[in-house]
């Protein structure tokens, strides 16, 4: 998944900010506040989702945290799979 794919699946309002974007990727925004500053952003910087695709500074920020996003996604998937197995959601006959 690349930058444009990640932007296409964002579940944030059109007028958003890095806090909302990081949260939607499952990351703690406070952890990235200093890194954002390196790219010219603050946690509350107003951003239009539709223009992020062409925002080179935000794209560079994304590249710098891409691994964190994917590691977090893998961890969330593993947690979900454990949860589903715990409650046997794969069972065919549930007697509902």
Secondary structure, 3 states (H helix, E strand, C coil): CCHHHHHHCCCCCCEECHHHHHHHCCCCHHHHHHHHHHCCCCCCCCEEHHHHHHCHHHHHHHHHHHHHHHHHHHHHHHHHHHHHHHCCCCCCCCCC
